[in-house]
Amino acid sequence: MINVKKISKTGSVTIPATIRRKLGIVEGDTFQIEESDDGLVFRRSRGHCIFCGTDIGIKYFKKICVCKDCVNKVKEMF
Ligand SMILES: [Zn+2]
């Protein structure tokens, strides 16, 4: 199914309810938005690094969200 949506004055686009339900998207979920050759790609963010705040390269350690760069910086300390 193809959905056509208008972008609002503030840049918002509504994800159709059928897609939100199917993918389990709920209010407050965050997404990474990347440009691609043929448009935009939305990927659900899995959380933000507790140290630097990035949502790229995230891993969980004992329920704490940490990015790969910060893990490497901590490793360098020991
Ligand atoms: Zn980090």
N, CA, C, O and the ligand as a Tripos MOL2 file, in Angstrom:
@<TRIPOS>MOLECULE
protein
  313   311    79     0     0
PROTEIN
NO_CHARGES

@<TRIPOS>ATOM
      1 N           0.8420   -1.1830    0.0000 N.3       1 MET1
      2 CA          0.0000    0.0000    0.0000 C.3       1 MET1
      3 C           0.8870    1.2460    0.0000 C.2       1 MET1
      4 O           1.8330    1.3360    0.7820 O.2       1 MET1
      5 N           0.5890    2.1820   -0.8530 N.am      2 ILE2
      6 CA          1.3500    3.4320   -0.9150 C.3       2 ILE2
      7 C           0.5140    4.5270   -0.2650 C.2       2 ILE2
      8 O          -0.6520    4.7200   -0.6090 O.2       2 ILE2
      9 N           1.1180    5.2350    0.6700 N.am      3 ASN3
     10 CA          0.4710    6.3520    1.3390 C.3       3 ASN3
     11 C           1.1260    7.6410    0.8760 C.2       3 ASN3
     12 O           2.3530    7.7300    0.8210 O.2       3 ASN3
     13 N           0.3230    8.6350    0.5440 N.am      4 VAL4
     14 CA          0.8490    9.9540    0.1810 C.3       4 VAL4
     15 C           0.4920   10.8970    1.3280 C.2       4 VAL4
     16 O          -0.6750   11.0240    1.6990 O.2       4 VAL4
     17 N           1.4970   11.5500    1.8810 N.am      5 LYS5
     18 CA          1.2870   12.4440    3.0120 C.3       5 LYS5
     19 C           1.8950   13.8020    2.7180 C.2       5 LYS5
     20 O           2.9180   13.9030    2.0400 O.2       5 LYS5
     21 N           1.2540   14.8530    3.2370 N.am      6 LYS6
     22 CA          1.7870   16.2030    3.1200 C.3       6 LYS6
     23 C           2.6430   16.5050    4.3360 C.2       6 LYS6
     24 O           2.3520   16.0530    5.4440 O.2       6 LYS6
     25 N           3.6840   17.2600    4.1220 N.am      7 ILE7
     26 CA          4.5180   17.6950    5.2350 C.3       7 ILE7
     27 C           3.9280   18.9810    5.8100 C.2       7 ILE7
     28 O           3.4590   19.8350    5.0580 O.2       7 ILE7
     29 N           3.9470   19.1270    7.1200 N.am      8 SER8
     30 CA          3.3490   20.3020    7.7640 C.3       8 SER8
     31 C           4.3140   21.4820    7.7390 C.2       8 SER8
     32 O           5.4620   21.3470    7.3170 O.2       8 SER8
     33 N           3.8360   22.6430    8.1960 N.am      9 LYS9
     34 CA          4.6820   23.8420    8.2790 C.3       9 LYS9
     35 C           5.9240   23.5900    9.1090 C.2       9 LYS9
     36 O           6.9900   24.1390    8.8290 O.2       9 LYS9
     37 N           5.7850   22.7550   10.1380 N.am     10 THR10
     38 CA          6.9110   22.5080   11.0390 C.3      10 THR10
     39 C           7.7790   21.3340   10.5920 C.2      10 THR10
     40 O           8.7450   20.9840   11.2710 O.2      10 THR10
     41 N           7.4400   20.7220    9.4510 N.am     11 GLY11
     42 CA          8.2430   19.6150    8.9390 C.3      11 GLY11
     43 C           7.7710   18.2490    9.3830 C.2      11 GLY11
     44 O           8.4300   17.2450    9.1130 O.2      11 GLY11
     45 N           6.6370   18.1980   10.0620 N.am     12 SER12
     46 CA          6.1220   16.9130   10.5510 C.3      12 SER12
     47 C           5.3740   16.1560    9.4640 C.2      12 SER12
     48 O           4.7410   16.7530    8.5930 O.2      12 SER12
     49 N           5.4570   14.8430    9.5290 N.am     13 VAL13
     50 CA          4.6870   13.9610    8.6500 C.3      13 VAL13
     51 C           4.0520   12.8980    9.5470 C.2      13 VAL13
     52 O           4.7230   12.3270   10.4080 O.2      13 VAL13
     53 N           2.7810   12.6390    9.3490 N.am     14 THR14
     54 CA          2.0970   11.6240   10.1410 C.3      14 THR14
     55 C           2.3060   10.2510    9.5220 C.2      14 THR14
     56 O           2.0440   10.0460    8.3370 O.2      14 THR14
     57 N           2.7740    9.3230   10.3250 N.am     15 ILE15
     58 CA          2.8810    7.9300    9.8800 C.3      15 ILE15
     59 C           1.4890    7.3260   10.0100 C.2      15 ILE15
     60 O           0.8860    7.3990   11.0810 O.2      15 ILE15
     61 N           0.9660    6.7300    8.9360 N.am     16 PRO16
     62 CA         -0.3880    6.1820    8.9940 C.3      16 PRO16
     63 C          -0.5790    5.2060   10.1660 C.2      16 PRO16
     64 O           0.3170    4.4280   10.4930 O.2      16 PRO16
     65 N          -1.7430    5.2640   10.7770 N.am     17 ALA17
     66 CA         -2.0500    4.4410   11.9520 C.3      17 ALA17
     67 C          -1.8570    2.9560   11.6720 C.2      17 ALA17
     68 O          -1.3920    2.2160   12.5380 O.2      17 ALA17
     69 N          -2.2120    2.5140   10.4630 N.am     18 THR18
     70 CA         -2.0730    1.0840   10.1440 C.3      18 THR18
     71 C          -0.6120    0.6550   10.2210 C.2      18 THR18
     72 O          -0.3020   -0.4400   10.6920 O.2      18 THR18
     73 N           0.2830    1.5260    9.7560 N.am     19 ILE19
     74 CA          1.7180    1.2140    9.8090 C.3      19 ILE19
     75 C           2.2110    1.2790   11.2520 C.2      19 ILE19
     76 O           2.9970    0.4350   11.6800 O.2      19 ILE19
     77 N           1.7420    2.2950   12.0120 N.am     20 ARG20
     78 CA          2.1610    2.4080   13.4290 C.3      20 ARG20
     79 C           1.7620    1.1670   14.2110 C.2      20 ARG20
     80 O           2.5480    0.6310   14.9930 O.2      20 ARG20
     81 N           0.5310    0.7150   13.9920 N.am     21 ARG21
     82 CA          0.0610   -0.4800   14.7170 C.3      21 ARG21
     83 C           0.8600   -1.7100   14.3050 C.2      21 ARG21
     84 O           1.2830   -2.5000   15.1480 O.2      21 ARG21
     85 N           1.0600   -1.8610   13.0030 N.am     22 LYS22
     86 CA          1.7700   -3.0380   12.4860 C.3      22 LYS22
     87 C           3.1910   -3.1120   13.0360 C.2      22 LYS22
     88 O           3.6730   -4.1940   13.3730 O.2      22 LYS22
     89 N           3.8640   -1.9580   13.1290 N.am     23 LEU23
     90 CA          5.2610   -1.9290   13.5640 C.3      23 LEU23
     91 C           5.4290   -1.6620   15.0590 C.2      23 LEU23
     92 O           6.5460   -1.6640   15.5780 O.2      23 LEU23
     93 N           4.3040   -1.4330   15.7490 N.am     24 GLY24
     94 CA          4.3800   -1.1920   17.1850 C.3      24 GLY24
     95 C           4.9810    0.1540   17.5300 C.2      24 GLY24
     96 O           5.6120    0.3080   18.5760 O.2      24 GLY24
     97 N           4.7870    1.1330   16.6530 N.am     25 ILE25
     98 CA          5.3150    2.4830   16.8870 C.3      25 ILE25
     99 C           4.3570    3.2130   17.8090 C.2      25 ILE25
    100 O           3.1530    3.2600   17.5600 O.2      25 ILE25
    101 N           4.9000    3.7800   18.8740 N.am     26 VAL26
    102 CA          4.0670    4.5010   19.8380 C.3      26 VAL26
    103 C           4.6450    5.8960   20.0780 C.2      26 VAL26
    104 O           5.7940    6.1820   19.7420 O.2      26 VAL26
    105 N           3.8050    6.7590   20.6730 N.am     27 GLU27
    106 CA          4.2110    8.1240   20.9730 C.3      27 GLU27
    107 C           5.5090    8.1130   21.7740 C.2      27 GLU27
    108 O           5.6540    7.3420   22.7230 O.2      27 GLU27
    109 N           6.4390    8.9620   21.3930 N.am     28 GLY28
    110 CA          7.7030    9.0710   22.1120 C.3      28 GLY28
    111 C           8.8210    8.2300   21.5020 C.2      28 GLY28
    112 O           9.9870    8.4180   21.8490 O.2      28 GLY28
    113 N           8.4860    7.3000   20.5930 N.am     29 ASP29
    114 CA          9.5380    6.5390   19.9190 C.3      29 ASP29
    115 C          10.4160    7.5070   19.1320 C.2      29 ASP29
    116 O           9.9400    8.5420   18.6660 O.2      29 ASP29
    117 N          11.6780    7.1780   18.9850 N.am     30 THR30
    118 CA         12.5930    8.0410   18.2350 C.3      30 THR30
    119 C          13.1150    7.2840   17.0150 C.2      30 THR30
    120 O          13.1760    6.0550   16.9980 O.2      30 THR30
    121 N          13.4870    8.0530   16.0040 N.am     31 PHE31
    122 CA         13.9460    7.4750   14.7400 C.3      31 PHE31
    123 C          15.2110    8.1690   14.2640 C.2      31 PHE31
    124 O          15.4140    9.3590   14.5040 O.2      31 PHE31
    125 N          16.0510    7.4070   13.5870 N.am     32 GLN32
    126 CA         17.1670    7.9730   12.8420 C.3      32 GLN32
    127 C          16.6240    8.2420   11.4390 C.2      32 GLN32
    128 O          15.9430    7.3930   10.8630 O.2      32 GLN32
    129 N          16.9190    9.4050   10.8950 N.am     33 ILE33
    130 CA         16.4810    9.7510    9.5480 C.3      33 ILE33
    131 C          17.7170    9.9670    8.6930 C.2      33 ILE33
    132 O          18.5620   10.8100    8.9960 O.2      33 ILE33
    133 N          17.8090    9.1910    7.6210 N.am     34 GLU34
    134 CA         18.9730    9.2710    6.7420 C.3      34 GLU34
    135 C          18.5260    9.5660    5.3150 C.2      34 GLU34
    136 O          17.4900    9.0800    4.8620 O.2      34 GLU34
    137 N          19.3220   10.3680    4.6170 N.am     35 GLU35
    138 CA         19.0650   10.5940    3.1930 C.3      35 GLU35
    139 C          19.5390    9.3700    2.4290 C.2      35 GLU35
    140 O          20.5480    8.7600    2.7830 O.2      35 GLU35
    141 N          18.8170    9.0170    1.3920 N.am     36 SER36
    142 CA         19.2640    7.9520    0.5060 C.3      36 SER36
    143 C          19.1530    8.4680   -0.9250 C.2      36 SER36
    144 O          18.6490    9.5680   -1.1470 O.2      36 SER36
    145 N          19.6130    7.6930   -1.8870 N.am     37 ASP37
    146 CA         19.5690    8.1310   -3.2810 C.3      37 ASP37
    147 C          18.1450    8.4010   -3.7600 C.2      37 ASP37
    148 O          17.9300    9.2640   -4.6110 O.2      37 ASP37
    149 N          17.1760    7.6700   -3.2210 N.am     38 ASP38
    150 CA         15.8020    7.8520   -3.6830 C.3      38 ASP38
    151 C          14.8600    8.3680   -2.6070 C.2      38 ASP38
    152 O          13.6500    8.1660   -2.7080 O.2      38 ASP38
    153 N          15.3810    9.0290   -1.5800 N.am     39 GLY39
    154 CA         14.4960    9.6270   -0.5880 C.3      39 GLY39
    155 C          15.0740    9.6290    0.8000 C.2      39 GLY39
    156 O          16.2500    9.9350    0.9970 O.2      39 GLY39
    157 N          14.2390    9.2830    1.7720 N.am     40 LEU40
    158 CA         14.6330    9.2530    3.1730 C.3      40 LEU40
    159 C          14.3970    7.8520    3.7310 C.2      40 LEU40
    160 O          13.4780    7.1450    3.3160 O.2      40 LEU40
    161 N          15.2410    7.4720    4.6720 N.am     41 VAL41
    162 CA         15.0770    6.1880    5.3460 C.3      41 VAL41
    163 C          14.8890    6.4750    6.8350 C.2      41 VAL41
    164 O          15.7130    7.1540    7.4470 O.2      41 VAL41
    165 N          13.8070    5.9600    7.4150 N.am     42 PHE42
    166 CA         13.5370    6.0840    8.8450 C.3      42 PHE42
    167 C          13.8710    4.7530    9.4990 C.2      42 PHE42
    168 O          13.3540    3.7100    9.0970 O.2      42 PHE42
    169 N          14.7350    4.7900   10.5060 N.am     43 ARG43
    170 CA         15.0370    3.5780   11.2710 C.3      43 ARG43
    171 C          14.7520    3.8680   12.7410 C.2      43 ARG43
    172 O          15.1490    4.9050   13.2740 O.2      43 ARG43
    173 N          14.0720    2.9550   13.3690 N.am     44 ARG44
    174 CA         13.7510    3.1600   14.7790 C.3      44 ARG44
    175 C          15.0310    3.2210   15.5880 C.2      44 ARG44
    176 O          15.9030    2.3610   15.4630 O.2      44 ARG44
    177 N          15.1310    4.2250   16.4010 N.am     45 SER45
    178 CA         16.2860    4.3600   17.2690 C.3      45 SER45
    179 C          16.1350    3.3960   18.4320 C.2      45 SER45
    180 O          15.0470    3.2500   18.9880 O.2      45 SER45
    181 N          17.2050    2.7510   18.7910 N.am     46 ARG46
    182 CA         17.1350    1.7680   19.8730 C.3      46 ARG46
    183 C          17.5020    2.3710   21.2160 C.2      46 ARG46
    184 O          17.5880    1.6570   22.2150 O.2      46 ARG46
    185 N          17.7160    3.6710   21.2490 N.am     47 GLY47
    186 CA         18.0760    4.3340   22.4860 C.3      47 GLY47
    187 C          19.2120    5.3020   22.2500 C.2      47 GLY47
    188 O          19.7030    5.4300   21.1290 O.2      47 GLY47
    189 N          19.6280    5.9820   23.2950 N.am     48 HIS48
    190 CA         20.7000    6.9520   23.2020 C.3      48 HIS48
    191 C          21.7890    6.6200   24.2030 C.2      48 HIS48
    192 O          21.5120    6.2070   25.3290 O.2      48 HIS48
    193 N          23.0340    6.8050   23.7790 N.am     49 CYS49
    194 CA         24.1830    6.5290   24.6330 C.3      49 CYS49
    195 C          24.0970    7.3630   25.9160 C.2      49 CYS49
    196 O          23.8560    8.5690   25.8720 O.2      49 CYS49
    197 N          24.2950    6.7110   27.0320 N.am     50 ILE50
    198 CA         24.2270    7.4000   28.3240 C.3      50 ILE50
    199 C          25.3300    8.4460   28.4740 C.2      50 ILE50
    200 O          25.1800    9.3870   29.2530 O.2      50 ILE50
    201 N          26.4390    8.2970   27.7380 N.am     51 PHE51
    202 CA         27.5640    9.2250   27.8550 C.3      51 PHE51
    203 C          27.4900   10.3820   26.8580 C.2      51 PHE51
    204 O          27.6040   11.5410   27.2580 O.2      51 PHE51
    205 N          27.3010   10.0920   25.5730 N.am     52 CYS52
    206 CA         27.3930   11.1550   24.5580 C.3      52 CYS52
    207 C          26.0500   11.4880   23.8960 C.2      52 CYS52
    208 O          25.9380   12.5000   23.2040 O.2      52 CYS52
    209 N          25.0410   10.6500   24.1010 N.am     53 GLY53
    210 CA         23.7100   10.9510   23.5730 C.3      53 GLY53
    211 C          23.4490   10.4820   22.1590 C.2      53 GLY53
    212 O          22.3300   10.6290   21.6670 O.2      53 GLY53
    213 N          24.4430    9.9230   21.4870 N.am     54 THR54
    214 CA         24.1960    9.4680   20.1140 C.3      54 THR54
    215 C          23.2680    8.2550   20.1030 C.2      54 THR54
    216 O          23.1480    7.5290   21.0890 O.2      54 THR54
    217 N          22.6190    8.0590   18.9580 N.am     55 ASP55
    218 CA         21.7870    6.8580   18.8050 C.3      55 ASP55
    219 C          22.3680    5.9450   17.7270 C.2      55 ASP55
    220 O          21.6770    5.0700   17.2050 O.2      55 ASP55
    221 N          23.6300    6.1540   17.4020 N.am     56 ILE56
    222 CA         24.3040    5.3590   16.3670 C.3      56 ILE56
    223 C          25.2740    4.3840   17.0290 C.2      56 ILE56
    224 O          26.0410    4.7690   17.9120 O.2      56 ILE56
    225 N          25.2400    3.1330   16.6050 N.am     57 GLY57
    226 CA         26.1640    2.1240   17.1250 C.3      57 GLY57
    227 C          25.8900    1.7520   18.5700 C.2      57 GLY57
    228 O          26.8110    1.5180   19.3520 O.2      57 GLY57
    229 N          24.6150    1.7020   18.9120 N.am     58 ILE58
    230 CA         24.2130    1.4700   20.3020 C.3      58 ILE58
    231 C          24.2410   -0.0110   20.6710 C.2      58 ILE58
    232 O          23.8470   -0.8720   19.8840 O.2      58 ILE58
    233 N          24.7090   -0.2820   21.8680 N.am     59 LYS59
    234 CA         24.6310   -1.6130   22.4730 C.3      59 LYS59
    235 C          24.1140   -1.4390   23.8980 C.2      59 LYS59
    236 O          24.2460   -0.3700   24.4940 O.2      59 LYS59
    237 N          23.5300   -2.4960   24.4270 N.am     60 TYR60
    238 CA         23.0800   -2.4570   25.8150 C.3      60 TYR60
    239 C          24.0100   -3.2980   26.6770 C.2      60 TYR60
    240 O          24.3400   -4.4270   26.3150 O.2      60 TYR60
    241 N          24.4290   -2.7620   27.8050 N.am     61 PHE61
    242 CA         25.2250   -3.4810   28.7900 C.3      61 PHE61
    243 C          24.5020   -3.3620   30.1200 C.2      61 PHE61
    244 O          24.4190   -2.2740   30.6910 O.2      61 PHE61
    245 N          23.9830   -4.4690   30.6110 N.am     62 LYS62
    246 CA         23.2250   -4.4800   31.8630 C.3      62 LYS62
    247 C          22.1520   -3.3910   31.8830 C.2      62 LYS62
    248 O          22.0190   -2.6490   32.8560 O.2      62 LYS62
    249 N          21.3850   -3.3100   30.7780 N.am     63 LYS63
    250 CA         20.2720   -2.3680   30.6080 C.3      63 LYS63
    251 C          20.7180   -0.9070   30.4760 C.2      63 LYS63
    252 O          19.8890    0.0010   30.5370 O.2      63 LYS63
    253 N          22.0290   -0.6800   30.2930 N.am     64 ILE64
    254 CA         22.5310    0.6740   30.0800 C.3      64 ILE64
    255 C          22.9140    0.8090   28.6140 C.2      64 ILE64
    256 O          23.6210   -0.0400   28.0720 O.2      64 ILE64
    257 N          22.4490    1.8720   27.9740 N.am     65 CYS65
    258 CA         22.6760    2.1090   26.5520 C.3      65 CYS65
    259 C          24.0090    2.8470   26.3670 C.2      65 CYS65
    260 O          24.2040    3.9390   26.9010 O.2      65 CYS65
    261 N          24.9200    2.2340   25.6040 N.am     66 VAL66
    262 CA         26.2440    2.8210   25.3870 C.3      66 VAL66
    263 C          26.6190    2.6460   23.9180 C.2      66 VAL66
    264 O          26.3520    1.6000   23.3250 O.2      66 VAL66
    265 N          27.2420    3.6810   23.3270 N.am     67 CYS67
    266 CA         27.6550    3.5630   21.9240 C.3      67 CYS67
    267 C          29.0570    2.9460   21.8400 C.2      67 CYS67
    268 O          29.8070    2.9180   22.8160 O.2      67 CYS67
    269 N          29.3800    2.4550   20.6420 N.am     68 LYS68
    270 CA         30.6520    1.7780   20.4270 C.3      68 LYS68
    271 C          31.8350    2.7080   20.7140 C.2      68 LYS68
    272 O          32.8310    2.2780   21.2950 O.2      68 LYS68
    273 N          31.7320    3.9780   20.3090 N.am     69 ASP69
    274 CA         32.8300    4.9270   20.5350 C.3      69 ASP69
    275 C          33.1110    5.1090   22.0260 C.2      69 ASP69
    276 O          34.2660    5.1210   22.4510 O.2      69 ASP69
    277 N          32.0480    5.2480   22.8140 N.am     70 CYS70
    278 CA         32.2380    5.4320   24.2590 C.3      70 CYS70
    279 C          32.7760    4.1590   24.9040 C.2      70 CYS70
    280 O          33.5870    4.2340   25.8260 O.2      70 CYS70
    281 N          32.3390    2.9930   24.4350 N.am     71 VAL71
    282 CA         32.8920    1.7340   24.9550 C.3      71 VAL71
    283 C          34.3950    1.7040   24.7120 C.2      71 VAL71
    284 O          35.1660    1.3380   25.6000 O.2      71 VAL71
    285 N          34.8120    2.0930   23.5000 N.am     72 ASN72
    286 CA         36.2440    2.0910   23.1800 C.3      72 ASN72
    287 C          37.0090    3.0890   24.0360 C.2      72 ASN72
    288 O          38.1300    2.7990   24.4540 O.2      72 ASN72
    289 N          36.4280    4.2690   24.3100 N.am     73 LYS73
    290 CA         37.0980    5.2630   25.1520 C.3      73 LYS73
    291 C          37.2740    4.7390   26.5800 C.2      73 LYS73
    292 O          38.3060    4.9580   27.2150 O.2      73 LYS73
    293 N          36.2380    4.0400   27.0700 N.am     74 VAL74
    294 CA         36.3410    3.4690   28.4220 C.3      74 VAL74
    295 C          37.4200    2.3840   28.4490 C.2      74 VAL74
    296 O          38.1910    2.2870   29.4030 O.2      74 VAL74
    297 N          37.4640    1.5640   27.3850 N.am     75 LYS75
    298 CA         38.4920    0.5090   27.3180 C.3      75 LYS75
    299 C          39.8860    1.1000   27.3800 C.2      75 LYS75
    300 O          40.7740    0.5350   28.0190 O.2      75 LYS75
    301 N          40.0900    2.2510   26.7120 N.am     76 GLU76
    302 CA         41.4010    2.8980   26.6730 C.3      76 GLU76
    303 C          41.8460    3.3630   28.0710 C.2      76 GLU76
    304 O          43.0400    3.5270   28.3200 O.2      76 GLU76
    305 N          40.8960    3.5710   28.9650 N.am     77 MET77
    306 CA         41.2300    4.0380   30.3160 C.3      77 MET77
    307 C          41.8640    2.9410   31.1620 C.2      77 MET77
    308 O          42.5180    3.2300   32.1640 O.2      77 MET77
    309 N          41.6740    1.6710   30.7620 N.am     78 PHE78
    310 CA         42.1760    0.5710   31.5930 C.3      78 PHE78
    311 C          43.3520   -0.1250   30.9590 C.2      78 PHE78
    312 O          43.8900   -1.0730   31.5310 O.2      78 PHE78
    313 ZN         28.5270    7.4400   23.3680 Zn       79 ZN79
@<TRIPOS>BOND
     1     1     2 1
     2     2     3 1
     3     3     4 2
     4     3     5 am
     5     5     6 1
     6     6     7 1
     7     7     8 2
     8     7     9 am
     9     9    10 1
    10    10    11 1
    11    11    12 2
    12    11    13 am
    13    13    14 1
    14    14    15 1
    15    15    16 2
    16    15    17 am
    17    17    18 1
    18    18    19 1
    19    19    20 2
    20    19    21 am
    21    21    22 1
    22    22    23 1
    23    23    24 2
    24    23    25 am
    25    25    26 1
    26    26    27 1
    27    27    28 2
    28    27    29 am
    29    29    30 1
    30    30    31 1
    31    31    32 2
    32    31    33 am
    33    33    34 1
    34    34    35 1
    35    35    36 2
    36    35    37 am
    37    37    38 1
    38    38    39 1
    39    39    40 2
    40    39    41 am
    41    41    42 1
    42    42    43 1
    43    43    44 2
    44    43    45 am
    45    45    46 1
    46    46    47 1
    47    47    48 2
    48    47    49 am
    49    49    50 1
    50    50    51 1
    51    51    52 2
    52    51    53 am
    53    53    54 1
    54    54    55 1
    55    55    56 2
    56    55    57 am
    57    57    58 1
    58    58    59 1
    59    59    60 2
    60    59    61 am
    61    61    62 1
    62    62    63 1
    63    63    64 2
    64    63    65 am
    65    65    66 1
    66    66    67 1
    67    67    68 2
    68    67    69 am
    69    69    70 1
    70    70    71 1
    71    71    72 2
    72    71    73 am
    73    73    74 1
    74    74    75 1
    75    75    76 2
    76    75    77 am
    77    77    78 1
    78    78    79 1
    79    79    80 2
    80    79    81 am
    81    81    82 1
    82    82    83 1
    83    83    84 2
    84    83    85 am
    85    85    86 1
    86    86    87 1
    87    87    88 2
    88    87    89 am
    89    89    90 1
    90    90    91 1
    91    91    92 2
    92    91    93 am
    93    93    94 1
    94    94    95 1
    95    95    96 2
    96    95    97 am
    97    97    98 1
    98    98    99 1
    99    99   100 2
   100    99   101 am
   101   101   102 1
   102   102   103 1
   103   103   104 2
   104   103   105 am
   105   105   106 1
   106   106   107 1
   107   107   108 2
   108   107   109 am
   109   109   110 1
   110   110   111 1
   111   111   112 2
   112   111   113 am
   113   113   114 1
   114   114   115 1
   115   115   116 2
   116   115   117 am
   117   117   118 1
   118   118   119 1
   119   119   120 2
   120   119   121 am
   121   121   122 1
   122   122   123 1
   123   123   124 2
   124   123   125 am
   125   125   126 1
   126   126   127 1
   127   127   128 2
   128   127   129 am
   129   129   130 1
   130   130   131 1
   131   131   132 2
   132   131   133 am
   133   133   134 1
   134   134   135 1
   135   135   136 2
   136   135   137 am
   137   137   138 1
   138   138   139 1
   139   139   140 2
   140   139   141 am
   141   141   142 1
   142   142   143 1
   143   143   144 2
   144   143   145 am
   145   145   146 1
   146   146   147 1
   147   147   148 2
   148   147   149 am
   149   149   150 1
   150   150   151 1
   151   151   152 2
   152   151   153 am
   153   153   154 1
   154   154   155 1
   155   155   156 2
   156   155   157 am
   157   157   158 1
   158   158   159 1
   159   159   160 2
   160   159   161 am
   161   161   162 1
   162   162   163 1
   163   163   164 2
   164   163   165 am
   165   165   166 1
   166   166   167 1
   167   167   168 2
   168   167   169 am
   169   169   170 1
   170   170   171 1
   171   171   172 2
   172   171   173 am
   173   173   174 1
   174   174   175 1
   175   175   176 2
   176   175   177 am
   177   177   178 1
   178   178   179 1
   179   179   180 2
   180   179   181 am
   181   181   182 1
   182   182   183 1
   183   183   184 2
   184   183   185 am
   185   185   186 1
   186   186   187 1
   187   187   188 2
   188   187   189 am
   189   189   190 1
   190   190   191 1
   191   191   192 2
   192   191   193 am
   193   193   194 1
   194   194   195 1
   195   195   196 2
   196   195   197 am
   197   197   198 1
   198   198   199 1
   199   199   200 2
   200   199   201 am
   201   201   202 1
   202   202   203 1
   203   203   204 2
   204   203   205 am
   205   205   206 1
   206   206   207 1
   207   207   208 2
   208   207   209 am
   209   209   210 1
   210   210   211 1
   211   211   212 2
   212   211   213 am
   213   213   214 1
   214   214   215 1
   215   215   216 2
   216   215   217 am
   217   217   218 1
   218   218   219 1
   219   219   220 2
   220   219   221 am
   221   221   222 1
   222   222   223 1
   223   223   224 2
   224   223   225 am
   225   225   226 1
   226   226   227 1
   227   227   228 2
   228   227   229 am
   229   229   230 1
   230   230   231 1
   231   231   232 2
   232   231   233 am
   233   233   234 1
   234   234   235 1
   235   235   236 2
   236   235   237 am
   237   237   238 1
   238   238   239 1
   239   239   240 2
   240   239   241 am
   241   241   242 1
   242   242   243 1
   243   243   244 2
   244   243   245 am
   245   245   246 1
   246   246   247 1
   247   247   248 2
   248   247   249 am
   249   249   250 1
   250   250   251 1
   251   251   252 2
   252   251   253 am
   253   253   254 1
   254   254   255 1
   255   255   256 2
   256   255   257 am
   257   257   258 1
   258   258   259 1
   259   259   260 2
   260   259   261 am
   261   261   262 1
   262   262   263 1
   263   263   264 2
   264   263   265 am
   265   265   266 1
   266   266   267 1
   267   267   268 2
   268   267   269 am
   269   269   270 1
   270   270   271 1
   271   271   272 2
   272   271   273 am
   273   273   274 1
   274   274   275 1
   275   275   276 2
   276   275   277 am
   277   277   278 1
   278   278   279 1
   279   279   280 2
   280   279   281 am
   281   281   282 1
   282   282   283 1
   283   283   284 2
   284   283   285 am
   285   285   286 1
   286   286   287 1
   287   287   288 2
   288   287   289 am
   289   289   290 1
   290   290   291 1
   291   291   292 2
   292   291   293 am
   293   293   294 1
   294   294   295 1
   295   295   296 2
   296   295   297 am
   297   297   298 1
   298   298   299 1
   299   299   300 2
   300   299   301 am
   301   301   302 1
   302   302   303 1
   303   303   304 2
   304   303   305 am
   305   305   306 1
   306   306   307 1
   307   307   308 2
   308   307   309 am
   309   309   310 1
   310   310   311 1
   311   311   312 2
@<TRIPOS>SUBSTRUCTURE
     1 MET1         2 RESIDUE 1 A MET
     2 ILE2         6 RESIDUE 1 A ILE
     3 ASN3        10 RESIDUE 1 A ASN
     4 VAL4        14 RESIDUE 1 A VAL
     5 LYS5        18 RESIDUE 1 A LYS
     6 LYS6        22 RESIDUE 1 A LYS
     7 ILE7        26 RESIDUE 1 A ILE
     8 SER8        30 RESIDUE 1 A SER
     9 LYS9        34 RESIDUE 1 A LYS
    10 THR10       38 RESIDUE 1 A THR
    11 GLY11       42 RESIDUE 1 A GLY
    12 SER12       46 RESIDUE 1 A SER
    13 VAL13       50 RESIDUE 1 A VAL
    14 THR14       54 RESIDUE 1 A THR
    15 ILE15       58 RESIDUE 1 A ILE
    16 PRO16       62 RESIDUE 1 A PRO
    17 ALA17       66 RESIDUE 1 A ALA
    18 THR18       70 RESIDUE 1 A THR
    19 ILE19       74 RESIDUE 1 A ILE
    20 ARG20       78 RESIDUE 1 A ARG
    21 ARG21       82 RESIDUE 1 A ARG
    22 LYS22       86 RESIDUE 1 A LYS
    23 LEU23       90 RESIDUE 1 A LEU
    24 GLY24       94 RESIDUE 1 A GLY
    25 ILE25       98 RESIDUE 1 A ILE
    26 VAL26      102 RESIDUE 1 A VAL
    27 GLU27      106 RESIDUE 1 A GLU
    28 GLY28      110 RESIDUE 1 A GLY
    29 ASP29      114 RESIDUE 1 A ASP
    30 THR30      118 RESIDUE 1 A THR
    31 PHE31      122 RESIDUE 1 A PHE
    32 GLN32      126 RESIDUE 1 A GLN
    33 ILE33      130 RESIDUE 1 A ILE
    34 GLU34      134 RESIDUE 1 A GLU
    35 GLU35      138 RESIDUE 1 A GLU
    36 SER36      142 RESIDUE 1 A SER
    37 ASP37      146 RESIDUE 1 A ASP
    38 ASP38      150 RESIDUE 1 A ASP
    39 GLY39      154 RESIDUE 1 A GLY
    40 LEU40      158 RESIDUE 1 A LEU
    41 VAL41      162 RESIDUE 1 A VAL
    42 PHE42      166 RESIDUE 1 A PHE
    43 ARG43      170 RESIDUE 1 A ARG
    44 ARG44      174 RESIDUE 1 A ARG
    45 SER45      178 RESIDUE 1 A SER
    46 ARG46      182 RESIDUE 1 A ARG
    47 GLY47      186 RESIDUE 1 A GLY
    48 HIS48      190 RESIDUE 1 A HIS
    49 CYS49      194 RESIDUE 1 A CYS
    50 ILE50      198 RESIDUE 1 A ILE
    51 PHE51      202 RESIDUE 1 A PHE
    52 CYS52      206 RESIDUE 1 A CYS
    53 GLY53      210 RESIDUE 1 A GLY
    54 THR54      214 RESIDUE 1 A THR
    55 ASP55      218 RESIDUE 1 A ASP
    56 ILE56      222 RESIDUE 1 A ILE
    57 GLY57      226 RESIDUE 1 A GLY
    58 ILE58      230 RESIDUE 1 A ILE
    59 LYS59      234 RESIDUE 1 A LYS
    60 TYR60      238 RESIDUE 1 A TYR
    61 PHE61      242 RESIDUE 1 A PHE
    62 LYS62      246 RESIDUE 1 A LYS
    63 LYS63      250 RESIDUE 1 A LYS
    64 ILE64      254 RESIDUE 1 A ILE
    65 CYS65      258 RESIDUE 1 A CYS
    66 VAL66      262 RESIDUE 1 A VAL
    67 CYS67      266 RESIDUE 1 A CYS
    68 LYS68      270 RESIDUE 1 A LYS
    69 ASP69      274 RESIDUE 1 A ASP
    70 CYS70      278 RESIDUE 1 A CYS
    71 VAL71      282 RESIDUE 1 A VAL
    72 ASN72      286 RESIDUE 1 A ASN
    73 LYS73      290 RESIDUE 1 A LYS
    74 VAL74      294 RESIDUE 1 A VAL
    75 LYS75      298 RESIDUE 1 A LYS
    76 GLU76      302 RESIDUE 1 A GLU
    77 MET77      306 RESIDUE 1 A MET
    78 PHE78      310 RESIDUE 1 A PHE
    79 ZN79       313 GROUP 0 **** ****
